[in-house]
Amino acid sequence: MKLARFALIAAAIPLCVMSGCGSKSKKPTTTTTAQTPGKSQPHKPANDQLLKEVTTDERVSPNLALASDIVKLCNIKASATANPSFDYDKADLTPEDRAVLDQLATCLVSGALKGKNVALVGRADPRGTEEYNLGLGSRRAASVSSYLNKLGVDNPRMDVNTRGALDATGTDEAGWAKDRRVDITLAGSPSAQTP
C-alpha cells in the first residue's frame, strides 16, 4: 500500500510542476514606454546652440554633406562644429552626425520628404588602393544607411553607393579629411560636391 501511494505521488509531481500546481501567482506588471522594436530613439543634441542654419550644399556634421534642397525642405540644422571628418580608415558616426541624421530621418518618415528616396555616396581620401577605398566608402555609406534604417527609413528608399577616392581632391591631411565623408542627396539629384 505504501508503495502504491509513493508511485502515485511520484507520478503526480511532474504533472504538478508542469501545470503550476494551481499556483495563483501573477506575473509582475511593469510599465514601460512604448518603443518600436529595432527602432532607436532619436539622438537629441544637448544644446540647440550647437546647431547652425545651412543654406547651401555643405558639410553639416563631421562626416556628412547634405544637398541644399534637402537642407531647405527639411530645415536641417547643422552641427556648429562640422569639422572634417571620418577618422582615417574608420566608418563610425559621431554624435553630431547622428543629430543631423535624426533630423533627416524625421523629414523622410513624416516630413516634407515623406516617400522620397535619397542617395548616400561614401567617399574616401586617395591613400590606399582603389579597391580598398571603394570598400571603405561603401562601409561609410552603409553606416549612415543602417542608422537611418533604425530610425524608420526603409532600405528601399536609400540608394547606398560608393565613389571611394575617385573624386578626392586632397593633397595633405587637411584636404584628405575633407575627402572622407558621405554625401546625401535626393535620389536622381547630382551628388553634393562639398569641400
N, CA and C atoms as an extended XYZ file, in Angstrom:
585
Properties=species:S:1:pos:R:3:atomname:S:1:resname:S:1:resid:I:1 pbc="F F F"
N         0.816       -1.177        0.000 N   MET     1
C         0.000        0.000        0.000 CA  MET     1
C         0.857        1.237        0.000 C   MET     1
N         1.890        1.243        0.851 N   LYS     2
C         2.775        2.408        0.887 CA  LYS     2
C         3.462        2.595       -0.453 C   LYS     2
N         3.836        1.500       -1.089 N   LEU     3
C         4.500        1.574       -2.381 CA  LEU     3
C         3.574        2.153       -3.445 C   LEU     3
N         2.315        1.789       -3.418 N   ALA     4
C         1.338        2.307       -4.394 CA  ALA     4
C         1.140        3.800       -4.189 C   ALA     4
N         1.044        4.240       -2.929 N   ARG     5
C         0.882        5.662       -2.638 CA  ARG     5
C         2.109        6.428       -3.096 C   ARG     5
N         3.301        5.901       -2.876 N   PHE     6
C         4.544        6.552       -3.296 CA  PHE     6
C         4.572        6.692       -4.813 C   PHE     6
N         4.182        5.638       -5.534 N   ALA     7
C         4.169        5.669       -7.003 CA  ALA     7
C         3.190        6.727       -7.493 C   ALA     7
N         2.028        6.842       -6.842 N   LEU     8
C         1.029        7.845       -7.220 CA  LEU     8
C         1.561        9.251       -7.001 C   LEU     8
N         2.210        9.485       -5.892 N   ILE     9
C         2.784       10.803       -5.592 CA  ILE     9
C         3.912       11.110       -6.573 C   ILE     9
N         4.773       10.126       -6.854 N   ALA    10
C         5.888       10.323       -7.782 CA  ALA    10
C         5.375       10.668       -9.171 C   ALA    10
N         4.269       10.086       -9.581 N   ALA    11
C         3.696       10.389      -10.900 CA  ALA    11
C         3.045       11.759      -10.908 C   ALA    11
N         2.503       12.186       -9.785 N   ALA    12
C         1.801       13.466       -9.721 CA  ALA    12
C         2.748       14.656       -9.683 C   ALA    12
N         3.960       14.489       -9.182 N   ILE    13
C         4.890       15.616       -9.054 CA  ILE    13
C         5.197       16.253      -10.411 C   ILE    13
N         5.587       15.491      -11.449 N   PRO    14
C         5.848       16.147      -12.732 CA  PRO    14
C         4.626       16.866      -13.290 C   PRO    14
N         3.435       16.270      -13.117 N   LEU    15
C         2.219       16.915      -13.590 CA  LEU    15
C         1.968       18.215      -12.851 C   LEU    15
N         2.215       18.201      -11.579 N   CYS    16
C         2.021       19.382      -10.750 CA  CYS    16
C         2.985       20.487      -11.158 C   CYS    16
N         4.225       20.121      -11.401 N   VAL    17
C         5.235       21.106      -11.797 CA  VAL    17
C         4.869       21.723      -13.135 C   VAL    17
N         4.467       20.878      -14.095 N   MET    18
C         4.145       21.390      -15.424 CA  MET    18
C         2.894       22.254      -15.418 C   MET    18
N         1.934       21.948      -14.582 N   SER    19
C         0.686       22.710      -14.583 CA  SER    19
C         0.704       23.852      -13.594 C   SER    19
N         1.718       23.972      -12.803 N   GLY    20
C         1.820       25.067      -11.844 CA  GLY    20
C         1.175       24.760      -10.521 C   GLY    20
N         0.648       23.552      -10.325 N   CYS    21
C         0.052       23.107       -9.064 CA  CYS    21
C        -1.023       24.051       -8.570 C   CYS    21
N        -1.758       24.660       -9.466 N   GLY    22
C        -2.823       25.552       -9.022 CA  GLY    22
C        -2.304       26.840       -8.448 C   GLY    22
N        -1.072       27.139       -8.682 N   SER    23
C        -0.495       28.371       -8.154 CA  SER    23
C        -1.252       29.570       -8.674 C   SER    23
N        -1.495       30.510       -7.829 N   LYS    24
C        -2.208       31.717       -8.220 CA  LYS    24
C        -1.259       32.907       -8.323 C   LYS    24
N         0.028       32.619       -8.533 N   SER    25
C         0.971       33.729       -8.642 CA  SER    25
C         0.716       34.462       -9.948 C   SER    25
N         0.818       35.742       -9.887 N   LYS    26
C         0.612       36.575      -11.060 CA  LYS    26
C         1.956       37.016      -11.602 C   LYS    26
N         1.947       37.227      -12.893 N   LYS    27
C         3.162       37.775      -13.489 CA  LYS    27
C         3.305       39.211      -13.014 C   LYS    27
N         4.535       39.626      -12.716 N   PRO    28
C         4.705       41.006      -12.284 CA  PRO    28
C         4.340       41.941      -13.432 C   PRO    28
N         3.688       43.028      -13.063 N   THR    29
C         3.323       44.019      -14.079 CA  THR    29
C         4.310       45.164      -14.008 C   THR    29
N         4.715       45.604      -15.178 N   THR    30
C         5.634       46.736      -15.239 CA  THR    30
C         5.114       47.721      -16.261 C   THR    30
N         5.439       48.938      -16.081 N   THR    31
C         5.062       49.978      -17.020 CA  THR    31
C         6.300       50.366      -17.804 C   THR    31
N         6.188       50.278      -19.108 N   THR    32
C         7.308       50.671      -19.953 CA  THR    32
C         6.811       51.661      -20.976 C   THR    32
N         7.728       52.447      -21.498 N   THR    33
C         7.364       53.376      -22.561 CA  THR    33
C         7.325       52.609      -23.858 C   THR    33
N         6.389       52.964      -24.686 N   ALA    34
C         6.246       52.277      -25.977 CA  ALA    34
C         7.416       52.627      -26.873 C   ALA    34
N         8.004       51.604      -27.418 N   GLN    35
C         9.105       51.804      -28.372 CA  GLN    35
C         9.028       50.680      -29.381 C   GLN    35
N         9.070       51.031      -30.638 N   THR    36
C         9.011       50.038      -31.689 CA  THR    36
C        10.275       49.202      -31.641 C   THR    36
N        10.137       47.872      -31.645 N   PRO    37
C        11.333       47.028      -31.613 CA  PRO    37
C        12.243       47.347      -32.794 C   PRO    37
N        13.546       47.409      -32.507 N   GLY    38
C        14.525       47.647      -33.565 CA  GLY    38
C        14.668       49.104      -33.958 C   GLY    38
N        13.902       49.986      -33.352 N   LYS    39
C        13.986       51.402      -33.703 CA  LYS    39
C        14.716       52.152      -32.590 C   LYS    39
N        15.665       52.967      -32.955 N   SER    40
C        16.396       53.761      -31.983 CA  SER    40
C        15.607       55.013      -31.679 C   SER    40
N        15.754       55.500      -30.479 N   GLN    41
C        15.189       56.794      -30.161 CA  GLN    41
C        16.093       57.865      -30.747 C   GLN    41
N        15.509       58.925      -31.320 N   PRO    42
C        16.346       59.962      -31.911 CA  PRO    42
C        17.313       60.555      -30.893 C   PRO    42
N        18.500       60.846      -31.371 N   HIS    43
C        19.518       61.486      -30.547 CA  HIS    43
C        19.188       62.967      -30.463 C   HIS    43
N        19.050       63.499      -29.284 N   LYS    44
C        18.747       64.914      -29.108 CA  LYS    44
C        20.027       65.657      -28.767 C   LYS    44
N        20.365       66.692      -29.551 N   PRO    45
C        21.543       67.449      -29.193 CA  PRO    45
C        21.334       68.090      -27.828 C   PRO    45
N        22.364       68.096      -27.025 N   ALA    46
C        22.262       68.620      -25.673 CA  ALA    46
C        21.971       70.106      -25.668 C   ALA    46
N        22.390       70.806      -26.702 N   ASN    47
C        22.260       72.250      -26.701 CA  ASN    47
C        21.961       72.724      -28.118 C   ASN    47
N        20.803       73.359      -28.309 N   ASP    48
C        20.457       73.867      -29.634 CA  ASP    48
C        21.452       74.909      -30.120 C   ASP    48
N        22.236       75.474      -29.223 N   GLN    49
C        23.261       76.437      -29.610 CA  GLN    49
C        24.336       75.784      -30.465 C   GLN    49
N        24.420       74.452      -30.420 N   LEU    50
C        25.432       73.739      -31.177 CA  LEU    50
C        25.047       73.577      -32.644 C   LEU    50
N        23.824       73.999      -33.001 N   LEU    51
C        23.353       73.855      -34.368 CA  LEU    51
C        23.327       75.203      -35.055 C   LEU    51
N        23.545       75.205      -36.384 N   LYS    52
C        23.542       76.452      -37.143 CA  LYS    52
C        22.706       76.285      -38.400 C   LYS    52
N        22.257       77.391      -38.963 N   GLU    53
C        21.491       77.381      -40.198 CA  GLU    53
C        22.396       77.018      -41.366 C   GLU    53
N        21.852       76.313      -42.336 N   VAL    54
C        22.579       75.931      -43.535 CA  VAL    54
C        21.750       76.379      -44.730 C   VAL    54
N        22.403       76.929      -45.751 N   THR    55
C        21.660       77.390      -46.916 CA  THR    55
C        22.194       76.845      -48.235 C   THR    55
N        23.345       76.198      -48.230 N   THR    56
C        23.934       75.696      -49.470 CA  THR    56
C        24.367       74.245      -49.292 C   THR    56
N        24.802       73.609      -50.396 N   ASP    57
C        25.399       72.281      -50.269 CA  ASP    57
C        26.599       72.442      -49.356 C   ASP    57
N        26.592       71.762      -48.251 N   GLU    58
C        27.747       71.878      -47.359 CA  GLU    58
C        27.808       70.744      -46.375 C   GLU    58
N        28.960       70.643      -45.780 N   ARG    59
C        29.173       69.658      -44.724 CA  ARG    59
C        28.364       70.130      -43.522 C   ARG    59
N        27.523       69.223      -43.010 N   VAL    60
C        26.639       69.583      -41.915 CA  VAL    60
C        27.020       68.927      -40.594 C   VAL    60
N        27.962       68.022      -40.647 N   SER    61
C        28.490       67.380      -39.451 CA  SER    61
C        29.861       66.853      -39.831 C   SER    61
N        30.591       66.312      -38.892 N   PRO    62
C        31.945       65.879      -39.223 CA  PRO    62
C        32.045       64.943      -40.417 C   PRO    62
N        31.041       64.109      -40.655 N   ASN    63
C        31.157       63.090      -41.690 CA  ASN    63
C        30.100       63.155      -42.782 C   ASN    63
N        29.239       64.175      -42.761 N   LEU    64
C        28.124       64.237      -43.689 CA  LEU    64
C        28.081       65.553      -44.444 C   LEU    64
N        27.737       65.474      -45.725 N   ALA    65
C        27.460       66.652      -46.536 CA  ALA    65
C        26.071       66.463      -47.129 C   ALA    65
N        25.202       67.461      -46.980 N   LEU    66
C        23.841       67.371      -47.494 CA  LEU    66
C        23.644       68.335      -48.647 C   LEU    66
N        22.850       67.928      -49.622 N   ALA    67
C        22.484       68.808      -50.719 CA  ALA    67
C        21.575       69.905      -50.189 C   ALA    67
N        21.669       71.086      -50.782 N   SER    68
C        20.918       72.240      -50.289 CA  SER    68
C        19.409       72.023      -50.363 C   SER    68
N        18.901       71.264      -51.345 N   ASP    69
C        17.455       71.046      -51.422 CA  ASP    69
C        16.960       70.247      -50.221 C   ASP    69
N        17.732       69.271      -49.759 N   ILE    70
C        17.354       68.510      -48.566 CA  ILE    70
C        17.394       69.415      -47.343 C   ILE    70
N        18.452       70.197      -47.231 N   VAL    71
C        18.593       71.105      -46.087 CA  VAL    71
C        17.400       72.047      -46.015 C   VAL    71
N        17.019       72.596      -47.161 N   LYS    72
C        15.920       73.562      -47.202 CA  LYS    72
C        14.581       72.898      -46.894 C   LYS    72
N        14.278       71.793      -47.573 N   LEU    73
C        12.993       71.132      -47.390 CA  LEU    73
C        12.811       70.587      -45.978 C   LEU    73
N        13.882       70.120      -45.376 N   CYS    74
C        13.806       69.508      -44.043 CA  CYS    74
C        14.176       70.467      -42.922 C   CYS    74
N        14.587       71.679      -43.284 N   ASN    75
C        15.023       72.659      -42.283 CA  ASN    75
C        16.092       72.061      -41.371 C   ASN    75
N        17.093       71.439      -41.983 N   ILE    76
C        18.176       70.781      -41.241 CA  ILE    76
C        19.056       71.842      -40.591 C   ILE    76
N        19.363       71.609      -39.351 N   LYS    77
C        20.317       72.445      -38.625 CA  LYS    77
C        21.625       71.666      -38.553 C   LYS    77
N        22.692       72.322      -38.922 N   ALA    78
C        23.995       71.659      -38.957 CA  ALA    78
C        24.710       71.786      -37.627 C   ALA    78
N        25.625       70.886      -37.419 N   SER    79
C        26.491       70.961      -36.261 CA  SER    79
C        27.408       72.167      -36.423 C   SER    79
N        27.520       72.972      -35.406 N   ALA    80
C        28.389       74.144      -35.471 CA  ALA    80
C        29.856       73.737      -35.518 C   ALA    80
N        30.121       72.502      -35.164 N   THR    81
C        31.499       72.013      -35.180 CA  THR    81
C        31.667       70.973      -36.277 C   THR    81
N        31.236       71.301      -37.477 N   ALA    82
C        31.270       70.339      -38.580 CA  ALA    82
C        32.641       70.296      -39.240 C   ALA    82
N        33.644       70.125      -38.439 N   ASN    83
C        34.992       69.996      -38.992 CA  ASN    83
C        35.185       68.568      -39.466 C   ASN    83
N        35.847       68.379      -40.596 N   PRO    84
C        36.048       67.019      -41.098 CA  PRO    84
C        36.800       66.201      -40.067 C   PRO    84
N        36.659       64.958      -40.034 N   SER    85
C        35.724       64.110      -40.737 CA  SER    85
C        35.865       62.732      -40.220 C   SER    85
N        35.441       61.703      -41.008 N   PHE    86
C        35.672       60.336      -40.567 CA  PHE    86
C        37.144       60.209      -40.211 C   PHE    86
N        37.420       59.534      -39.134 N   ASP    87
C        38.810       59.264      -38.815 CA  ASP    87
C        39.401       58.418      -39.932 C   ASP    87
N        40.684       58.507      -40.087 N   TYR    88
C        41.395       57.738      -41.100 CA  TYR    88
C        41.052       56.266      -40.938 C   TYR    88
N        40.593       55.640      -42.013 N   ASP    89
C        40.296       54.217      -42.062 CA  ASP    89
C        39.129       53.823      -41.155 C   ASP    89
N        38.197       54.740      -40.870 N   LYS    90
C        37.061       54.455      -39.989 CA  LYS    90
C        35.753       54.786      -40.689 C   LYS    90
N        34.655       54.180      -40.191 N   ALA    91
C        33.324       54.430      -40.741 CA  ALA    91
C        32.314       54.702      -39.624 C   ALA    91
N        32.792       55.083      -38.434 N   ASP    92
C        31.925       55.302      -37.281 CA  ASP    92
C        31.313       56.697      -37.319 C   ASP    92
N        30.017       56.788      -36.962 N   LEU    93
C        29.327       58.066      -36.901 CA  LEU    93
C        29.612       58.758      -35.569 C   LEU    93
N        29.677       60.071      -35.602 N   THR    94
C        29.869       60.865      -34.393 CA  THR    94
C        28.502       61.276      -33.839 C   THR    94
N        28.441       61.776      -32.613 N   PRO    95
C        27.173       62.286      -32.083 CA  PRO    95
C        26.607       63.415      -32.966 C   PRO    95
N        27.468       64.243      -33.526 N   GLU    96
C        26.998       65.317      -34.411 CA  GLU    96
C        26.359       64.731      -35.673 C   GLU    96
N        26.961       63.681      -36.225 N   ASP    97
C        26.383       63.009      -37.393 CA  ASP    97
C        24.992       62.490      -37.047 C   ASP    97
N        24.870       61.837      -35.901 N   ARG    98
C        23.593       61.258      -35.505 CA  ARG    98
C        22.536       62.341      -35.291 C   ARG    98
N        22.922       63.508      -34.766 N   ALA    99
C        21.965       64.602      -34.570 CA  ALA    99
C        21.411       65.078      -35.914 C   ALA    99
N        22.255       65.160      -36.933 N   VAL   100
C        21.800       65.569      -38.264 CA  VAL   100
C        20.937       64.463      -38.873 C   VAL   100
N        21.361       63.214      -38.742 N   LEU   101
C        20.592       62.110      -39.305 CA  LEU   101
C        19.237       61.949      -38.618 C   LEU   101
N        19.145       62.291      -37.335 N   ASP   102
C        17.859       62.269      -36.643 CA  ASP   102
C        16.889       63.230      -37.322 C   ASP   102
N        17.371       64.428      -37.648 N   GLN   103
C        16.536       65.414      -38.332 CA  GLN   103
C        16.125       64.915      -39.718 C   GLN   103
N        17.078       64.343      -40.431 N   LEU   104
C        16.798       63.835      -41.768 CA  LEU   104
C        15.783       62.689      -41.714 C   LEU   104
N        15.936       61.781      -40.779 N   ALA   105
C        15.009       60.653      -40.662 CA  ALA   105
C        13.589       61.144      -40.391 C   ALA   105
N        13.444       62.112      -39.504 N   THR   106
C        12.125       62.665      -39.212 CA  THR   106
C        11.504       63.236      -40.473 C   THR   106
N        12.294       63.933      -41.260 N   CYS   107
C        11.818       64.516      -42.508 CA  CYS   107
C        11.429       63.441      -43.512 C   CYS   107
N        12.202       62.362      -43.591 N   LEU   108
C        11.918       61.284      -44.540 CA  LEU   108
C        10.729       60.425      -44.111 C   LEU   108
N        10.503       60.301      -42.817 N   VAL   109
C         9.430       59.453      -42.318 CA  VAL   109
C         8.103       60.203      -42.239 C   VAL   109
N         8.124       61.449      -41.776 N   SER   110
C         6.859       62.158      -41.561 CA  SER   110
C         6.886       63.617      -41.997 C   SER   110
N         7.945       64.050      -42.654 N   GLY   111
C         8.050       65.455      -43.027 CA  GLY   111
C         7.933       65.686      -44.522 C   GLY   111
N         8.573       66.737      -44.980 N   ALA   112
C         8.492       67.181      -46.369 CA  ALA   112
C         9.008       66.144      -47.370 C   ALA   112
N         9.889       65.257      -46.955 N   LEU   113
C        10.438       64.255      -47.875 CA  LEU   113
C         9.810       62.869      -47.687 C   LEU   113
N         8.648       62.820      -47.032 N   LYS   114
C         7.972       61.533      -46.826 CA  LYS   114
C         7.731       60.887      -48.188 C   LYS   114
N         8.170       59.643      -48.330 N   GLY   115
C         8.005       58.912      -49.579 CA  GLY   115
C         9.097       59.157      -50.609 C   GLY   115
N        10.003       60.099      -50.357 N   LYS   116
C        11.104       60.381      -51.291 CA  LYS   116
C        12.274       59.451      -50.992 C   LYS   116
N        13.117       59.281      -51.991 N   ASN   117
C        14.310       58.440      -51.854 CA  ASN   117
C        15.552       59.317      -51.777 C   ASN   117
N        16.572       58.816      -51.105 N   VAL   118
C        17.838       59.538      -51.004 CA  VAL   118
C        18.984       58.672      -51.492 C   VAL   118
N        20.026       59.329      -51.964 N   ALA   119
C        21.258       58.649      -52.379 CA  ALA   119
C        22.328       58.934      -51.338 C   ALA   119
N        23.008       57.898      -50.898 N   LEU   120
C        24.102       58.007      -49.936 CA  LEU   120
C        25.373       57.575      -50.661 C   LEU   120
N        26.334       58.496      -50.775 N   VAL   121
C        27.562       58.194      -51.511 CA  VAL   121
C        28.740       58.303      -50.554 C   VAL   121
N        29.360       57.161      -50.260 N   GLY   122
C        30.521       57.122      -49.381 CA  GLY   122
C        31.782       57.490      -50.130 C   GLY   122
N        32.655       58.261      -49.469 N   ARG   123
C        33.879       58.752      -50.096 CA  ARG   123
C        35.078       58.508      -49.177 C   ARG   123
N        36.249       58.476      -49.788 N   ALA   124
C        37.487       58.233      -49.046 CA  ALA   124
C        38.583       59.148      -49.577 C   ALA   124
N        39.643       59.292      -48.791 N   ASP   125
C        40.799       60.054      -49.292 CA  ASP   125
C        41.613       59.149      -50.219 C   ASP   125
N        42.566       59.700      -50.982 N   PRO   126
C        43.237       58.914      -52.020 CA  PRO   126
C        44.282       57.917      -51.532 C   PRO   126
N        44.569       57.872      -50.261 N   ARG   127
C        45.548       56.907      -49.775 CA  ARG   127
C        44.929       55.519      -49.773 C   ARG   127
N        45.669       54.540      -50.116 N   GLY   128
C        45.161       53.177      -50.200 CA  GLY   128
C        44.849       52.812      -51.643 C   GLY   128
N        44.605       51.532      -51.862 N   THR   129
C        44.317       51.084      -53.222 CA  THR   129
C        42.905       51.496      -53.617 C   THR   129
N        42.655       51.501      -54.904 N   GLU   130
C        41.321       51.859      -55.388 CA  GLU   130
C        40.271       50.912      -54.817 C   GLU   130
N        40.578       49.623      -54.819 N   GLU   131
C        39.649       48.621      -54.294 CA  GLU   131
C        39.364       48.852      -52.807 C   GLU   131
N        40.412       49.121      -52.033 N   TYR   132
C        40.234       49.347      -50.603 CA  TYR   132
C        39.383       50.601      -50.359 C   TYR   132
N        39.673       51.678      -51.077 N   ASN   133
C        38.942       52.931      -50.889 CA  ASN   133
C        37.475       52.801      -51.282 C   ASN   133
N        37.196       52.022      -52.325 N   LEU   134
C        35.798       51.785      -52.690 CA  LEU   134
C        35.079       51.044      -51.567 C   LEU   134
N        35.746       50.060      -50.974 N   GLY   135
C        35.161       49.327      -49.848 CA  GLY   135
C        34.945       50.216      -48.634 C   GLY   135
N        35.908       51.079      -48.343 N   LEU   136
C        35.794       51.990      -47.203 CA  LEU   136
C        34.650       52.976      -47.420 C   LEU   136
N        34.545       53.515      -48.615 N   GLY   137
C        33.425       54.415      -48.924 CA  GLY   137
C        32.094       53.701      -48.768 C   GLY   137
N        32.053       52.450      -49.179 N   SER   138
C        30.841       51.651      -49.046 CA  SER   138
C        30.477       51.442      -47.578 C   SER   138
N        31.457       51.144      -46.735 N   ARG   139
C        31.195       50.957      -45.296 CA  ARG   139
C        30.696       52.254      -44.662 C   ARG   139
N        31.226       53.386      -45.086 N   ARG   140
C        30.774       54.674      -44.542 CA  ARG   140
C        29.318       54.944      -44.927 C   ARG   140
N        28.975       54.721      -46.190 N   ALA   141
C        27.590       54.917      -46.625 CA  ALA   141
C        26.659       53.930      -45.919 C   ALA   141
N        27.120       52.705      -45.720 N   ALA   142
C        26.313       51.687      -45.041 CA  ALA   142
C        26.060       52.062      -43.581 C   ALA   142
N        27.031       52.708      -42.920 N   SER   143
C        26.809       53.105      -41.523 CA  SER   143
C        25.711       54.165      -41.441 C   SER   143
N        25.665       55.072      -42.420 N   VAL   144
C        24.603       56.086      -42.462 CA  VAL   144
C        23.265       55.396      -42.745 C   VAL   144
N        23.248       54.502      -43.717 N   SER   145
C        22.027       53.771      -44.076 CA  SER   145
C        21.491       52.985      -42.885 C   SER   145
N        22.362       52.297      -42.184 N   SER   146
C        21.959       51.495      -41.036 CA  SER   146
C        21.337       52.371      -39.949 C   SER   146
N        21.939       53.522      -39.696 N   TYR   147
C        21.402       54.418      -38.660 CA  TYR   147
C        20.027       54.941      -39.073 C   TYR   147
N        19.886       55.379      -40.327 N   LEU   148
C        18.595       55.874      -40.799 CA  LEU   148
C        17.546       54.762      -40.753 C   LEU   148
N        17.937       53.537      -41.075 N   ASN   149
C        17.025       52.412      -41.038 CA  ASN   149
C        16.506       52.181      -39.628 C   ASN   149
N        17.364       52.304      -38.624 N   LYS   150
C        16.940       52.138      -37.231 CA  LYS   150
C        15.934       53.207      -36.817 C   LYS   150
N        15.948       54.342      -37.529 N   LEU   151
C        15.021       55.430      -37.222 CA  LEU   151
C        13.759       55.364      -38.082 C   LEU   151
N        13.601       54.290      -38.851 N   GLY   152
C        12.357       54.089      -39.578 CA  GLY   152
C        12.399       54.351      -41.069 C   GLY   152
N        13.564       54.693      -41.630 N   VAL   153
C        13.672       54.899      -43.071 CA  VAL   153
C        13.916       53.538      -43.708 C   VAL   153
N        13.001       53.123      -44.582 N   ASP   154
C        13.100       51.797      -45.199 CA  ASP   154
C        14.297       51.720      -46.133 C   ASP   154
N        14.957       50.552      -46.151 N   ASN   155
C        16.122       50.341      -47.018 CA  ASN   155
C        15.860       50.644      -48.488 C   ASN   155
N        14.701       50.262      -49.056 N   PRO   156
C        14.496       50.540      -50.487 CA  PRO   156
C        14.496       52.037      -50.817 C   PRO   156
N        14.344       52.882      -49.824 N   ARG   157
C        14.330       54.326      -50.067 CA  ARG   157
C        15.730       54.930      -50.065 C   ARG   157
N        16.745       54.111      -49.811 N   MET   158
C        18.115       54.607      -49.759 CA  MET   158
C        18.973       53.915      -50.808 C   MET   158
N        19.544       54.696      -51.703 N   ASP   159
C        20.469       54.180      -52.705 CA  ASP   159
C        21.872       54.338      -52.126 C   ASP   159
N        22.429       53.242      -51.651 N   VAL   160
C        23.735       53.262      -50.991 CA  VAL   160
C        24.806       52.941      -52.030 C   VAL   160
N        25.774       53.844      -52.169 N   ASN   161
C        26.791       53.702      -53.190 CA  ASN   161
C        28.127       54.195      -52.655 C   ASN   161
N        29.163       53.979      -53.431 N   THR   162
C        30.488       54.457      -53.064 CA  THR   162
C        31.183       55.038      -54.281 C   THR   162
N        31.999       56.042      -54.037 N   ARG   163
C        32.893       56.572      -55.056 CA  ARG   163
C        34.335       56.392      -54.606 C   ARG   163
N        34.501       55.878      -53.388 N   GLY   164
C        35.862       55.700      -52.875 CA  GLY   164
C        36.617       57.008      -52.972 C   GLY   164
N        37.811       56.949      -53.565 N   ALA   165
C        38.639       58.156      -53.721 CA  ALA   165
C        38.582       58.699      -55.149 C   ALA   165
N        37.606       58.252      -55.938 N   LEU   166
C        37.560       58.654      -57.350 CA  LEU   166
C        37.446       60.161      -57.547 C   LEU   166
N        36.787       60.878      -56.648 N   ASP   167
C        36.625       62.323      -56.774 CA  ASP   167
C        37.431       63.096      -55.728 C   ASP   167
N        38.339       62.430      -55.046 N   ALA   168
C        39.115       63.077      -53.985 CA  ALA   168
C        39.971       64.201      -54.549 C   ALA   168
N        40.085       65.279      -53.763 N   THR   169
C        40.872       66.439      -54.189 CA  THR   169
C        42.002       66.775      -53.227 C   THR   169
N        42.022       66.161      -52.064 N   GLY   170
C        43.021       66.496      -51.049 CA  GLY   170
C        44.428       66.089      -51.436 C   GLY   170
N        45.396       66.891      -50.972 N   THR   171
C        46.817       66.590      -51.205 CA  THR   171
C        47.598       66.562      -49.901 C   THR   171
N        46.934       66.890      -48.795 N   ASP   172
C        47.559       66.857      -47.475 CA  ASP   172
C        46.497       66.442      -46.463 C   ASP   172
N        46.862       66.342      -45.188 N   GLU   173
C        45.924       65.847      -44.184 CA  GLU   173
C        44.646       66.675      -44.130 C   GLU   173
N        44.742       67.999      -44.191 N   ALA   174
C        43.538       68.842      -44.145 CA  ALA   174
C        42.631       68.543      -45.336 C   ALA   174
N        43.202       68.398      -46.505 N   GLY   175
C        42.416       68.092      -47.694 CA  GLY   175
C        41.868       66.678      -47.674 C   GLY   175
N        42.674       65.719      -47.229 N   TRP   176
C        42.227       64.336      -47.152 CA  TRP   176
C        41.045       64.197      -46.187 C   TRP   176
N        41.090       64.936      -45.088 N   ALA   177
C        39.997       64.883      -44.121 CA  ALA   177
C        38.685       65.302      -44.773 C   ALA   177
N        38.729       66.273      -45.671 N   LYS   178
C        37.512       66.722      -46.366 CA  LYS   178
C        37.011       65.675      -47.356 C   LYS   178
N        37.904       64.838      -47.844 N   ASP   179
C        37.506       63.783      -48.775 CA  ASP   179
C        36.769       62.641      -48.069 C   ASP   179
N        36.957       62.488      -46.768 N   ARG   180
C        36.372       61.380      -46.019 CA  ARG   180
C        34.991       61.785      -45.511 C   ARG   180
N        33.933       61.390      -46.269 N   ARG   181
C        32.585       61.825      -45.909 CA  ARG   181
C        31.559       60.942      -46.613 C   ARG   181
N        30.279       61.187      -46.293 N   VAL   182
C        29.159       60.606      -47.024 CA  VAL   182
C        28.317       61.770      -47.523 C   VAL   182
N        28.101       61.822      -48.835 N   ASP   183
C        27.233       62.843      -49.422 CA  ASP   183
C        25.815       62.293      -49.469 C   ASP   183
N        24.836       63.124      -49.092 N   ILE   184
C        23.435       62.719      -49.101 CA  ILE   184
C        22.674       63.671      -50.016 C   ILE   184
N        22.031       63.112      -51.031 N   THR   185
C        21.243       63.891      -51.979 CA  THR   185
C        19.901       63.210      -52.180 C   THR   185
N        18.945       63.935      -52.758 N   LEU   186
C        17.718       63.290      -53.184 CA  LEU   186
C        18.070       62.372      -54.333 C   LEU   186
N        17.506       61.197      -54.370 N   ALA   187
C        17.811       60.237      -55.425 CA  ALA   187
C        17.513       60.878      -56.780 C   ALA   187
N        18.444       60.747      -57.701 N   GLY   188
C        18.307       61.348      -59.019 CA  GLY   188
C        18.897       62.729      -59.122 C   GLY   188
N        19.311       63.320      -57.980 N   SER   189
C        19.943       64.643      -57.986 CA  SER   189
C        21.448       64.491      -58.115 C   SER   189
N        22.145       65.548      -58.580 N   PRO   190
C        23.601       65.472      -58.625 CA  PRO   190
C        24.166       65.320      -57.208 C   PRO   190
N        25.301       64.658      -57.096 N   SER   191
C        25.937       64.465      -55.788 CA  SER   191
C        26.397       65.790      -55.228 C   SER   191
N        26.329       65.902      -53.915 N   ALA   192
C        26.864       67.090      -53.245 CA  ALA   192
C        28.368       67.057      -53.366 C   ALA   192
N        28.944       68.045      -53.950 N   GLN   193
C        30.394       68.133      -54.083 CA  GLN   193
C        30.860       69.212      -53.107 C   GLN   193
N        30.937       68.860      -51.858 N   THR   194
C        31.213       69.812      -50.797 CA  THR   194
C        32.640       69.656      -50.298 C   THR   194
N        33.352       70.753      -50.194 N   PRO   195
C        34.704       70.653      -49.653 CA  PRO   195
C        34.704       70.286      -48.191 C   PRO   195
